[in-house]
Amino acid sequence: MTGNVGTFFGFMKKMWTTPLYYTVNKYVNCNEFRYGELVGRDSFGNEYYENNDYYLGRNRWIQYNKPNWVVLKSDPSEVPAEWHRWLHYMTDDTPVDAPPVEQKFLMEHRANMTGTFAERYVPSTTTKPKIESWNPNASAKIQE
């Protein structure tokens, strides 16, 4: 079956075989009900799906492990580089099928933590300021 009928029956099959939590979670993240084949998981527990019944550009998506229910969106910086390549059609091979070559100089992937209080950027200086503020006590010591 192809077209809308096949999509409808595939959707109904997926609805009956998956827990309600996953269905609601996918609707919150994608703003639509989707079904597809699980192609892999990354080290953070995110799940990656593909369904070629959808249009190109809409047929690959991610289901985040911990969705942010407060603002109803998740952080895209949680996607590792090897899965980013697959999601954005740079390659057709998933990291499960063709694992990336391990490089000694590559760091472990971390999500962007700039907006959090604990990991915020605090600028500091190691140079002496060019302009010093006036201190009235300092001028009294000079006159004495």
C-alpha positions in Angstrom: 0.0 0.0 0.0 1.3 3.4 -0.9 0.1 6.9 -0.5 -2.3 8.1 2.2 -3.9 4.7 2.8 -0.5 3.0 3.5 0.5 5.9 5.7 -2.8 5.7 7.7 -2.5 2.0 8.3 1.2 2.3 9.2 0.3 5.1 11.6 -2.5 3.0 13.2 -0.2 0.0 13.6 2.4 2.2 15.3 -0.2 3.7 17.6 -1.3 0.2 18.8 2.3 -1.1 19.3 3.9 1.8 21.1 3.2 3.2 24.5 1.1 6.4 24.8 4.1 8.3 26.3 6.1 7.9 23.1 3.2 9.1 20.9 2.7 12.2 23.1 6.4 12.8 23.2 6.7 12.7 19.5 3.8 15.1 19.0 5.4 17.6 21.5 8.7 17.5 19.7 7.6 17.3 16.0 4.1 19.0 16.3 2.7 16.0 14.3 2.2 12.3 14.7 5.0 10.4 13.0 5.9 6.8 12.6 9.0 5.2 11.2 11.7 2.7 11.5 14.2 3.0 14.4 17.6 3.2 12.7 19.8 3.7 15.8 20.5 5.3 19.2 23.4 7.5 20.2 25.3 7.6 23.5 22.9 10.0 25.1 19.9 7.8 24.5 18.4 9.8 21.6 16.6 7.7 19.0 16.8 8.3 15.3 14.0 7.4 12.9 13.5 7.2 9.1 10.4 6.7 7.0 10.7 7.1 3.3 7.0 7.5 2.8 7.5 11.1 3.8 9.0 13.8 1.6 12.8 14.2 1.4 13.8 16.5 4.2 11.0 15.3 6.4 11.7 11.6 6.4 14.5 11.6 9.1 14.0 12.8 12.6 15.3 12.5 16.1 13.4 11.6 19.3 15.2 13.2 22.2 15.8 11.1 25.3 14.8 13.9 27.7 12.4 16.3 26.1 12.0 19.7 27.7 8.4 19.7 28.7 8.5 23.3 30.1 9.1 25.2 26.8 8.1 22.2 24.6 11.3 22.0 22.7 14.6 20.2 23.0 18.2 21.4 22.4 19.6 20.5 19.0 23.1 20.8 20.3 22.5 17.4 21.9 23.0 15.7 18.6 26.5 14.3 18.1 28.4 15.1 14.9 28.1 11.6 13.3 24.3 11.6 13.7 24.1 15.2 12.5 25.7 14.0 9.2 23.0 11.4 8.8 20.1 13.7 9.7 21.2 16.4 7.3 21.7 14.0 4.3 25.5 14.4 4.2 25.6 10.6 4.2 23.1 7.8 3.8 25.0 5.5 6.2 24.1 5.7 9.8 26.8 5.6 12.4 25.5 2.2 13.3 26.2 0.9 9.7 29.5 2.8 9.2 31.0 3.9 12.5 33.2 7.0 12.2 36.9 6.7 12.4 38.2 7.4 15.9 40.6 10.4 16.0 42.8 11.1 19.0 42.3 14.8 18.8 38.5 14.8 18.9 36.8 15.6 22.2 33.8 13.9 23.6 30.6 15.6 22.4 28.9 17.9 24.9 25.7 19.8 24.5 25.9 23.6 24.5 25.5 24.7 28.1 25.8 28.4 27.6 22.4 29.2 28.9 22.7 27.4 32.2 23.9 29.1 35.3 26.5 26.6 36.3 28.2 26.5 32.9 27.9 30.2 32.0 30.7 32.1 30.5 32.3 34.6 32.9 34.9 36.8 31.3 38.0 37.6 33.3 41.0 39.8 32.6 44.6 39.3 33.4 45.8 42.8 32.4 45.8 46.0 34.4 43.0 48.4 33.5 44.0 51.4 31.5 41.9 53.8 33.5 41.8 53.5 37.3 38.9 54.9 39.3 39.4 57.8 41.7 39.9 56.9 45.3 39.6 59.9 47.8 41.5 58.1 50.5 44.5 57.6 48.2 44.9 61.4 47.6 44.7 62.1 51.4 47.6 59.7 52.0 49.8 61.4 49.4 49.2 64.9 51.0 50.2 63.7 54.5 
